[in-house]
């Protein structure tokens, strides 16, 4: 599930984020592991209301000091307050939902 979520054949990578950084953040946020396991074994249970854990890990990928829990709030913070380039901000919540759905489908069904 980690491989499918962070970049694989069917899911694109996060802009400017490598596997090493993604693995480091995963180990720093152990609460995501049961979430990965849950949706890998029960992919039909996932819906948009259960995106919070995935949002948290994506926010941490782009800025480990950001206190925002939502990717949309993190985008505002990183782009407007920190002056980041548009390429160096996380995907929107809607885009993250689609990406997560693809990763869960790949890990859970395929």
C-alpha positions, 0 to 999 in steps of 0.5 A, a space after each residue: 500500500 505504501 508503494 502504491 500510495 507514494 508512486 507506482 506504475 499507476 499512481 504518479 509521484 508527489 512533486 519533488 518528493 522521493 521515496 527516501 523522504 516518503 519512507 522517513 515520514 511514514 516511519 515518523 507517523 506510525 499511525 498511518 500503518 494501520 490505515 494502509 493495512 485496513 484499506 489494503 485488505 478492505 478497499 471497499 470501505 474507503 470513501 472521502 470521509 476517511 481521507 484525514 490520515 492520508 492528508 496528514 501524511 501528505 502535509 508532513 511530506 511537504 513540510 514537517 513543521 506545518 501544523 495544518 491537518 488538511 492539505 487545502 489549508 497546507 496549500 494556503 499556508 505553504 504557497 501564501 505564507 512561505 512563498 513556495 513555488 506552485 510545483 512545491 505544494 501538495 495536491 488539493 484534497 480532491 486530487 488526493 482523494 482520486 490518487 488515494 482511491 487509485 492506490 487503494 484499488 491497486 493495493 487492495 484489488 490488484 
